[in-house]
Amino acid sequence: MEENTNVDIQKNTNGTNINNAQIAKYQKLSTASLILGIVSIVTACISYVSIICGTLGIVFGAISLKNGKKAFSKTGIILGSIGIVLSIILLIVIVVFSVNFFMDLLRAIARAG
């Protein structure tokens, strides 16, 4: 039998055939993962945006890890995770300081009144 000479089909890491359109899709997901990971870190002070972008960055990176740009996928997963952790830490710090401030305020009102 002759070997398949079609340049549009390649073997992926699992040994199955994958065409150039699928490779391009996975590479776009890798790039999106990287961008969303960066956005997740930059917007860590806006917790809901950071958590959403970080989660999407992790998901896109995991999907494209086998067939996309591996460096972009891994970096997107790492940056997305860091963004989520930073966001949660900042949210906890804000809640703790807010509770302490209002407790001090209530004590001051109780002493004054």
CYANA upper distance limits for C-alpha pairs under 8 A (distance plus 0.5 A):
  8 ASP  CA     19 ASN  CA      5.66
  8 ASP  CA     20 ASN  CA      5.94
  9 ILE  CA     17 ASN  CA      6.60
  9 ILE  CA     18 ILE  CA      5.99
  9 ILE  CA     19 ASN  CA      4.82
  9 ILE  CA     20 ASN  CA      7.14
 10 GLN  CA     17 ASN  CA      6.06
 10 GLN  CA     18 ILE  CA      5.84
 10 GLN  CA     19 ASN  CA      6.54
 10 GLN  CA     20 ASN  CA      8.23
 11 LYS  CA     15 GLY  CA      5.91
 11 LYS  CA     16 THR  CA      6.03
 11 LYS  CA     17 ASN  CA      5.20
 11 LYS  CA     18 ILE  CA      6.45
 12 ASN  CA     16 THR  CA      6.33
 12 ASN  CA     17 ASN  CA      6.84
 12 ASN  CA     18 ILE  CA      6.76
 12 ASN  CA     66 LYS  CA      8.27
 12 ASN  CA     67 ASN  CA      7.04
 13 THR  CA     66 LYS  CA      7.15
 13 THR  CA     67 ASN  CA      7.87
 18 ILE  CA     22 GLN  CA      6.88
 18 ILE  CA     23 ILE  CA      7.60
 19 ASN  CA     23 ILE  CA      6.92
 20 ASN  CA     24 ALA  CA      6.58
 21 ALA  CA     25 LYS  CA      6.74
 22 GLN  CA     26 TYR  CA      6.76
 23 ILE  CA     27 GLN  CA      6.64
 23 ILE  CA     67 ASN  CA      6.86
 23 ILE  CA     68 GLY  CA      6.95
 24 ALA  CA     28 LYS  CA      6.66
 24 ALA  CA     68 GLY  CA      8.24
 25 LYS  CA     29 LEU  CA      6.81
 25 LYS  CA     68 GLY  CA      8.44
 26 TYR  CA     30 SER  CA      6.69
 26 TYR  CA     63 ILE  CA      8.24
 26 TYR  CA     64 SER  CA      5.50
 26 TYR  CA     67 ASN  CA      6.46
 26 TYR  CA     68 GLY  CA      5.02
 26 TYR  CA     69 LYS  CA      8.17
 27 GLN  CA     31 THR  CA      6.79
 27 GLN  CA     64 SER  CA      7.51
 27 GLN  CA     67 ASN  CA      8.00
 27 GLN  CA     68 GLY  CA      4.82
 27 GLN  CA     69 LYS  CA      6.06
 28 LYS  CA     32 ALA  CA      6.58
 28 LYS  CA     68 GLY  CA      8.21
 29 LEU  CA     33 SER  CA      6.51
 29 LEU  CA     60 PHE  CA      6.08
 29 LEU  CA     61 GLY  CA      7.40
 29 LEU  CA     63 ILE  CA      8.20
 29 LEU  CA     64 SER  CA      6.45
 29 LEU  CA     68 GLY  CA      7.82
 30 SER  CA     34 LEU  CA      6.88
 30 SER  CA     60 PHE  CA      7.13
 30 SER  CA     61 GLY  CA      6.18
 30 SER  CA     64 SER  CA      6.16
 30 SER  CA     65 LEU  CA      7.92
 30 SER  CA     68 GLY  CA      6.29
 30 SER  CA     69 LYS  CA      6.28
 30 SER  CA     70 LYS  CA      8.01
 30 SER  CA     72 PHE  CA      5.88
 30 SER  CA     73 SER  CA      5.30
 30 SER  CA     76 GLY  CA      7.95
 31 THR  CA     35 ILE  CA      6.74
 31 THR  CA     69 LYS  CA      8.31
 31 THR  CA     72 PHE  CA      6.61
 31 THR  CA     73 SER  CA      7.89
 32 ALA  CA     36 LEU  CA      6.47
 32 ALA  CA     57 GLY  CA      7.51
 32 ALA  CA     60 PHE  CA      7.58
 33 SER  CA     37 GLY  CA      6.56
 33 SER  CA     56 LEU  CA      7.64
 33 SER  CA     57 GLY  CA      4.62
 33 SER  CA     58 ILE  CA      7.18
 33 SER  CA     59 VAL  CA      8.25
 33 SER  CA     60 PHE  CA      5.74
 33 SER  CA     61 GLY  CA      5.63
 33 SER  CA     72 PHE  CA      7.64
 33 SER  CA     73 SER  CA      6.67
 33 SER  CA     76 GLY  CA      5.16
 33 SER  CA     77 ILE  CA      7.52
 34 LEU  CA     38 ILE  CA      6.83
 34 LEU  CA     57 GLY  CA      7.20
 34 LEU  CA     61 GLY  CA      8.22
 34 LEU  CA     72 PHE  CA      6.09
 34 LEU  CA     73 SER  CA      7.08
 34 LEU  CA     75 THR  CA      6.64
 34 LEU  CA     76 GLY  CA      4.39
 34 LEU  CA     77 ILE  CA      8.11
 34 LEU  CA     79 LEU  CA      8.00
 35 ILE  CA     39 VAL  CA      6.70
 35 ILE  CA     57 GLY  CA      8.13
 35 ILE  CA     76 GLY  CA      7.64
 36 LEU  CA     40 SER  CA      6.46
 36 LEU  CA     53 CYS  CA      5.73
 36 LEU  CA     54 GLY  CA      6.80
 36 LEU  CA     56 LEU  CA      7.44
 36 LEU  CA     57 GLY  CA      5.48
 36 LEU  CA     76 GLY  CA      7.54
 36 LEU  CA     80 GLY  CA      7.47
 37 GLY  CA     41 ILE  CA      7.02
 37 GLY  CA     53 CYS  CA      7.20
 37 GLY  CA     54 GLY  CA      6.01
 37 GLY  CA     57 GLY  CA      5.79
 37 GLY  CA     58 ILE  CA      8.19
 37 GLY  CA     75 THR  CA      8.24
 37 GLY  CA     76 GLY  CA      5.40
 37 GLY  CA     77 ILE  CA      7.38
 37 GLY  CA     78 ILE  CA      7.97
 37 GLY  CA     79 LEU  CA      5.03
 37 GLY  CA     80 GLY  CA      4.57
 37 GLY  CA     81 SER  CA      8.24
 37 GLY  CA     83 GLY  CA      7.41
 38 ILE  CA     42 VAL  CA      6.74
 38 ILE  CA     76 GLY  CA      8.04
 38 ILE  CA     79 LEU  CA      6.69
 38 ILE  CA     80 GLY  CA      7.74
 38 ILE  CA     83 GLY  CA      8.40
 39 VAL  CA     43 THR  CA      6.46
 39 VAL  CA     50 SER  CA      7.61
 39 VAL  CA     53 CYS  CA      7.20
 39 VAL  CA     54 GLY  CA      8.36
 40 SER  CA     44 ALA  CA      6.53
 40 SER  CA     49 VAL  CA      7.69
 40 SER  CA     50 SER  CA      4.77
 40 SER  CA     51 ILE  CA      7.34
 40 SER  CA     52 ILE  CA      8.36
 40 SER  CA     53 CYS  CA      5.74
 40 SER  CA     54 GLY  CA      5.55
 40 SER  CA     79 LEU  CA      7.83
 40 SER  CA     80 GLY  CA      6.42
 40 SER  CA     83 GLY  CA      5.25
 40 SER  CA     84 ILE  CA      7.48
 41 ILE  CA     50 SER  CA      7.30
 41 ILE  CA     79 LEU  CA      7.33
 41 ILE  CA     80 GLY  CA      7.72
 41 ILE  CA     82 ILE  CA      7.32
 41 ILE  CA     83 GLY  CA      4.67
 41 ILE  CA     84 ILE  CA      8.21
 41 ILE  CA     86 LEU  CA      7.90
 42 VAL  CA     50 SER  CA      8.41
 42 VAL  CA     83 GLY  CA      8.25
 43 THR  CA     47 SER  CA      7.84
 43 THR  CA     49 VAL  CA      7.16
 43 THR  CA     50 SER  CA      5.85
 43 THR  CA     83 GLY  CA      8.40
 44 ALA  CA     49 VAL  CA      8.27
 44 ALA  CA     50 SER  CA      5.70
 44 ALA  CA     83 GLY  CA      6.39
 44 ALA  CA     84 ILE  CA      7.85
 44 ALA  CA     86 LEU  CA      6.47
 44 ALA  CA     87 SER  CA      5.09
 44 ALA  CA     90 LEU  CA      8.14
 45 CYS  CA     50 SER  CA      8.20
 45 CYS  CA     87 SER  CA      6.66
 45 CYS  CA     90 LEU  CA      7.20
 45 CYS  CA     91 LEU  CA      8.46
 46 ILE  CA     50 SER  CA      6.67
 46 ILE  CA     87 SER  CA      7.79
 47 SER  CA     51 ILE  CA      6.47
 47 SER  CA     87 SER  CA      5.60
 47 SER  CA     88 ILE  CA      7.57
 47 SER  CA     91 LEU  CA      7.40
 48 TYR  CA     52 ILE  CA      6.66
 49 VAL  CA     53 CYS  CA      6.57
 50 SER  CA     54 GLY  CA      6.31
 50 SER  CA     83 GLY  CA      6.73
 50 SER  CA     84 ILE  CA      6.74
 50 SER  CA     87 SER  CA      6.94
 51 ILE  CA     55 THR  CA      6.48
 51 ILE  CA     83 GLY  CA      7.68
 51 ILE  CA     84 ILE  CA      5.61
 51 ILE  CA     87 SER  CA      7.44
 52 ILE  CA     56 LEU  CA      6.70
 53 CYS  CA     57 GLY  CA      6.47
 53 CYS  CA     80 GLY  CA      7.64
 54 GLY  CA     58 ILE  CA      6.68
 54 GLY  CA     79 LEU  CA      7.94
 54 GLY  CA     80 GLY  CA      4.35
 54 GLY  CA     81 SER  CA      6.72
 54 GLY  CA     83 GLY  CA      6.47
 54 GLY  CA     84 ILE  CA      6.24
 55 THR  CA     59 VAL  CA      6.70
 55 THR  CA     80 GLY  CA      6.98
 55 THR  CA     81 SER  CA      8.22
 55 THR  CA     84 ILE  CA      8.13
 56 LEU  CA     60 PHE  CA      6.47
 56 LEU  CA     80 GLY  CA      8.41
 57 GLY  CA     61 GLY  CA      6.42
 57 GLY  CA     76 GLY  CA      6.18
 57 GLY  CA     77 ILE  CA      6.55
 57 GLY  CA     80 GLY  CA      5.95
 58 ILE  CA     62 ALA  CA      6.57
 58 ILE  CA     76 GLY  CA      6.96
 58 ILE  CA     77 ILE  CA      4.93
 58 ILE  CA     78 ILE  CA      8.23
 58 ILE  CA     80 GLY  CA      6.24
 58 ILE  CA     81 SER  CA      7.60
 59 VAL  CA     63 ILE  CA      6.70
 59 VAL  CA     77 ILE  CA      8.29
 60 PHE  CA     64 SER  CA      6.65
 60 PHE  CA     73 SER  CA      8.12
 61 GLY  CA     65 LEU  CA      6.23
 61 GLY  CA     72 PHE  CA      8.18
 61 GLY  CA     73 SER  CA      4.79
 61 GLY  CA     74 LYS  CA      7.01
 61 GLY  CA     76 GLY  CA      6.38
 61 GLY  CA     77 ILE  CA      6.04
 62 ALA  CA     73 SER  CA      7.46
 62 ALA  CA     77 ILE  CA      7.74
 64 SER  CA     68 GLY  CA      5.35
 64 SER  CA     69 LYS  CA      7.93
 64 SER  CA     70 LYS  CA      8.25
 64 SER  CA     73 SER  CA      6.91
 65 LEU  CA     69 LYS  CA      7.61
 65 LEU  CA     70 LYS  CA      6.05
 65 LEU  CA     73 SER  CA      5.96
 65 LEU  CA     74 LYS  CA      7.64
 66 LYS  CA     70 LYS  CA      7.65
 68 GLY  CA     73 SER  CA      7.74
 69 LYS  CA     73 SER  CA      6.65
 70 LYS  CA     74 LYS  CA      6.55
 71 ALA  CA     75 THR  CA      6.50
 72 PHE  CA     76 GLY  CA      6.40
 73 SER  CA     77 ILE  CA      6.72
 74 LYS  CA     78 ILE  CA      6.70
 75 THR  CA     79 LEU  CA      6.46
 76 GLY  CA     80 GLY  CA      6.34
 77 ILE  CA     81 SER  CA      6.66
 78 ILE  CA     82 ILE  CA      6.72
 79 LEU  CA     83 GLY  CA      6.52
 80 GLY  CA     84 ILE  CA      6.75
 81 SER  CA     85 VAL  CA      6.72
 82 ILE  CA     86 LEU  CA      6.54
 83 GLY  CA     87 SER  CA      6.55
 84 ILE  CA     88 ILE  CA      6.71
 85 VAL  CA     89 ILE  CA      6.63
 86 LEU  CA     90 LEU  CA      6.59
 87 SER  CA     91 LEU  CA      6.59
 88 ILE  CA     92 ILE  CA      6.68
 89 ILE  CA     93 VAL  CA      6.72
 90 LEU  CA     94 ILE  CA      6.62
 91 LEU  CA     95 VAL  CA      6.71
 92 ILE  CA     96 VAL  CA      6.62
 93 VAL  CA     97 PHE  CA      6.64
 94 ILE  CA     98 SER  CA      6.49
 95 VAL  CA     99 VAL  CA      6.60
 96 VAL  CA    100 ASN  CA      6.72
 97 PHE  CA    101 PHE  CA      6.53
 98 SER  CA    102 PHE  CA      6.70
 99 VAL  CA    103 MET  CA      6.55
100 ASN  CA    104 ASP  CA      6.64
101 PHE  CA    105 LEU  CA      6.64
102 PHE  CA    106 LEU  CA      6.57
103 MET  CA    107 ARG  CA      6.72
104 ASP  CA    108 ALA  CA      6.66
105 LEU  CA    109 ILE  CA      6.72
106 LEU  CA    110 ALA  CA      6.58
107 ARG  CA    111 ARG  CA      6.67
108 ALA  CA    112 ALA  CA      6.64
109 ILE  CA    113 GLY  CA      6.45
